[in-house]
Amino acid sequence: MVMSLRSKQAAGQVAYASCGTPKRWVTGKVGEWLQGVDNEGAPIVYALAVDSSPFRTVISVEPAERLTVLINPDAPADSAKVQKAIKELASSYGGDCTYRVTISGSPPRGKGLGSSSIDVASALLAINDQRGLRISAPELFKLMCRVERSDYLFNPELIVAANPSDGSSSAVARAPRCLILAWDTDPTTAVNTEAVLYLDIARRSFSEEYHELSGMIQSGETDRLLRAATRSAELNNRVLPKIGFSTAQKLVNELQNVGLIAAHTGTILGFVLPEPIDRDLQRYIWDFVVDRYLATPMVFEISG
């Protein structure tokens, strides 16, 4: 006979309370400061994680008789990755994996906004919190990378060098406080972020320059970081071209203290403005995106 959830709770087999109020766990990302390869040809990613995003992802996790995951209830997305990650968590750290998980406000897929990583990380953090497991963010990231190629999004105030293949990660510098005005260069296209092996191989021809750019990022100096991000976007455009890239590149070359950010396996481009924000410049870039790309910019922030 199958024991009901109420009976399990009465028997003490579910020792944690349900999540009465949905919570926000991971705000998200917009592209990468740099995505390339190291000297040995292994992938290296510096995700541009943010703490303010137009996509307000909210998650609730409750004990249930079986595992169910619903992402974006109004237009459900595939939940297989989240389910697999929850099962990996149970397998690695004990306990069951019987939850009812609901995720709302997850970003669009295949755009470089980290939707899958946001969903998986948020679910793992919520369960980690409920069960009092105290698993560190680097360990959770390793678990995520066993499920799929993932972004490190746990500490937006830091710039983290991560290998999405083996799950290793290392904080290298503090992220500058900045504002990002981004847009989708190709709304009709979605990039399959799991089919990126050919991109890693193509990037190997730039390995020496990626090594130099990584050093610029790890310096923690904002102007060097912006130059490195812009150059990484330029290199990436050779292997995964974006519509309207040259126009954005030209503007950045004309302006001072502005960087270009790209989703290296997506369709997003953005301009990075570090604090203190020049509001006249912000309005100028906003109007530029509206006029040249017929798109209303999405606003992301790192507030520190």
C-alpha positions in Angstrom: 0.0 0.0 0.0 1.3 3.4 -0.9 1.7 5.7 2.1 0.0 9.1 1.6 2.0 12.3 1.9 0.0 13.2 5.1 1.0 9.8 6.6 4.6 10.3 5.6 4.6 13.7 7.4 3.0 12.2 10.5 5.7 9.5 10.5 8.4 12.1 10.3 9.7 11.0 6.9 9.2 14.6 5.6 11.1 16.7 8.1 10.8 20.0 6.3 7.9 22.4 5.7 6.4 23.2 2.3 7.4 26.5 0.7 4.3 28.5 1.7 5.4 31.6 -0.3 7.2 31.4 -3.7 10.7 32.7 -3.6 13.2 34.2 -6.0 16.5 32.4 -6.0 18.6 33.2 -9.1 17.9 36.5 -10.9 19.7 35.6 -14.1 22.2 36.6 -16.7 22.6 38.4 -20.0 25.3 36.9 -22.2 28.9 36.5 -21.1 31.8 38.8 -20.2 33.9 36.2 -22.1 33.4 32.7 -23.5 36.4 31.0 -25.0 38.9 28.2 -24.3 41.9 27.9 -22.1 45.5 27.0 -23.2 44.5 23.3 -23.2 41.4 23.9 -25.3 38.9 23.4 -22.5 35.9 25.7 -22.5 36.0 28.7 -20.1 33.0 30.9 -19.5 32.6 34.2 -17.5 28.9 34.6 -17.3 27.5 38.1 -16.9 25.3 37.3 -13.9 22.9 40.1 -12.8 20.9 40.9 -9.7 18.2 42.9 -11.5 16.5 41.5 -14.6 13.2 42.1 -16.5 12.6 38.4 -16.1 11.4 38.0 -12.5 11.8 34.2 -12.1 9.9 32.9 -9.0 9.9 29.3 -7.7 7.9 27.4 -5.2 8.8 23.9 -4.0 6.5 21.7 -1.9 6.6 18.1 -0.8 4.5 15.8 -2.9 3.8 12.1 -3.6 5.8 12.3 -6.8 8.1 14.6 -8.6 6.4 17.2 -10.9 8.0 20.3 -12.4 6.0 23.0 -14.2 7.9 25.8 -15.8 6.0 29.0 -17.0 2.5 27.6 -16.4 0.9 29.8 -19.1 3.2 28.4 -21.8 4.9 25.4 -20.3 8.6 24.7 -21.1 10.4 21.4 -21.1 11.2 20.5 -17.5 13.3 17.4 -18.0 16.6 19.1 -17.0 15.2 20.3 -13.7 13.8 16.9 -12.9 17.1 15.3 -13.7 19.0 17.8 -11.5 16.6 17.1 -8.6 17.2 13.4 -8.9 20.9 13.9 -9.1 20.7 16.0 -5.9 18.8 13.2 -4.1 21.3 10.6 -5.4 24.3 12.6 -4.3 23.1 13.9 -1.0 20.4 11.5 0.1 16.7 12.0 0.7 13.9 11.6 -1.8 13.0 13.7 -4.8 9.2 13.9 -4.4 8.4 17.6 -4.9 5.9 19.7 -6.7 8.0 22.5 -8.3 6.5 25.5 -10.0 8.7 28.0 -11.8 7.2 31.2 -13.2 8.8 34.1 -15.2 11.7 32.0 -16.6 13.4 33.8 -19.6 12.9 32.7 -23.2 14.9 29.6 -24.3 17.9 29.7 -26.7 18.6 33.4 -26.3 21.7 33.5 -24.1 19.7 34.5 -21.0 20.5 31.4 -19.0 16.9 30.1 -18.7 17.9 26.5 -18.1 20.6 27.4 -15.7 18.2 29.7 -13.8 15.6 27.0 -13.5 17.9 24.3 -12.4 19.9 26.5 -10.0 16.7 27.9 -8.4 15.3 24.4 -7.8 18.5 23.1 -6.3 18.8 26.2 -4.0 15.2 26.0 -2.9 15.5 22.3 -2.0 18.9 22.9 -0.4 17.4 25.5 1.8 14.3 23.5 2.7 16.3 20.5 3.7 19.0 22.4 5.4 21.7 20.7 3.4 24.1 23.6 3.3 25.6 22.5 -0.1 28.0 25.2 -1.4 27.3 27.0 -4.6 30.4 25.5 -6.3 29.2 22.0 -5.4 25.7 22.8 -6.7 27.3 24.0 -9.9 29.2 20.8 -10.3 26.0 18.9 -9.9 24.3 21.2 -12.5 27.1 20.4 -15.0 26.5 16.7 -14.7 23.0 17.4 -16.0 23.9 19.8 -18.8 26.3 22.5 -19.8 25.5 25.2 -17.3 26.2 28.8 -16.3 27.5 29.8 -12.9 24.9 32.3 -11.6 25.0 32.1 -7.8 27.1 35.2 -7.0 26.3 38.2 -9.4 28.6 40.5 -7.4 31.5 38.3 -8.5 33.0 37.4 -11.9 33.5 33.7 -11.9 35.6 31.7 -14.3 33.8 28.4 -14.9 34.3 25.3 -17.0 30.8 24.1 -18.1 32.2 20.7 -19.0 33.7 19.5 -15.7 31.9 21.9 -13.4 35.0 23.6 -12.0 34.7 27.3 -11.0 36.8 30.1 -9.4 35.9 33.6 -8.4 38.4 35.9 -10.1 37.2 39.5 -9.4 34.4 41.6 -8.2 31.9 42.6 -10.9 31.6 46.3 -11.6 28.3 48.0 -10.8 26.8 48.6 -14.1 23.7 48.8 -16.3 23.1 46.7 -19.4 20.8 47.7 -22.3 20.2 44.6 -24.3 18.1 43.4 -27.2 17.3 40.3 -29.2 19.1 40.4 -32.5 17.0 37.6 -34.0 13.6 37.1 -32.3 12.7 34.2 -34.6 15.8 32.1 -33.8 16.7 30.0 -30.8 20.2 28.6 -30.3 20.6 25.1 -29.0 23.0 25.7 -26.2 23.8 22.0 -25.9 25.0 21.7 -29.4 28.1 23.9 -29.0 31.0 21.6 -29.4 31.7 23.0 -32.8 31.9 26.5 -31.3 34.5 25.3 -28.7 36.5 23.8 -31.5 36.3 26.9 -33.6 37.4 29.1 -30.6 40.6 27.1 -30.2 42.3 29.2 -33.0 41.9 32.2 -30.7 43.2 30.5 -27.5 46.2 32.8 -27.0 44.0 35.9 -27.3 41.5 34.4 -24.9 44.3 33.9 -22.4 45.2 37.6 -22.7 41.5 38.6 -22.3 41.1 36.4 -19.3 44.0 38.3 -17.7 42.3 41.6 -18.4 39.1 40.3 -16.7 40.9 39.0 -13.7 42.6 42.4 -13.2 39.3 43.7 -11.8 39.8 47.0 -13.6 36.5 48.1 -15.2 37.9 49.6 -18.4 40.0 46.5 -19.1 37.0 44.3 -18.4 34.8 46.3 -20.9 37.5 46.0 -23.5 37.9 42.3 -22.9 34.1 41.7 -23.1 33.9 43.7 -26.4 36.8 41.8 -27.9 35.3 38.5 -26.9 32.0 39.5 -28.5 34.0 40.4 -31.7 35.8 37.0 -31.8 32.5 35.2 -31.2 30.9 37.0 -34.1 33.3 35.2 -36.4 31.9 31.8 -35.3 28.3 32.7 -34.5 27.4 36.0 -36.4 24.7 38.2 -35.1 22.4 40.4 -37.1 23.4 44.1 -36.8 26.6 43.3 -34.9 28.9 45.6 -36.9 26.6 48.6 -36.2 26.8 48.0 -32.5 30.5 47.4 -32.7 31.0 50.8 -34.5 29.1 52.7 -31.8 31.1 51.1 -29.0 34.3 52.1 -30.8 33.1 55.7 -31.0 32.1 55.9 -27.3 34.2 56.0 -24.2 33.7 53.7 -21.1 31.0 51.6 -22.8 31.4 47.8 -23.5 29.7 45.4 -25.8 28.3 42.2 -24.3 27.2 39.2 -26.4 25.4 36.0 -25.7 28.1 33.7 -27.1 25.6 30.9 -27.6 22.5 33.0 -28.1 21.0 35.9 -30.0 21.3 38.7 -27.4 23.6 41.8 -27.7 23.9 44.6 -25.2 25.8 47.7 -24.2 27.4 47.8 -20.8 27.5 51.2 -18.9 29.4 51.2 -15.7 28.5 53.4 -12.7 28.4 56.3 -12.3 25.8 56.1 -15.1 25.9 59.0 -17.6 22.1 59.4 -18.0 22.5 61.4 -21.3 24.6 58.6 -22.7 22.0 56.0 -21.4 19.2 57.9 -23.3 21.4 58.2 -26.4 22.1 54.4 -26.4 18.4 53.6 -25.7 17.3 55.7 -28.7 20.0 54.1 -30.8 18.7 50.6 -30.1 15.1 51.7 -30.8 16.0 53.5 -34.0 18.5 51.1 -35.5 17.1 47.8 -34.3 13.4 48.6 -33.9 13.6 47.0 -30.4 12.9 48.2 -26.9 16.0 47.5 -24.8 15.8 45.1 -21.9 17.4 46.6 -18.8 19.7 44.4 -16.6 21.8 45.6 -13.6 24.6 44.6 -11.3 24.1 46.7 -8.2 26.8 45.0 -6.0 
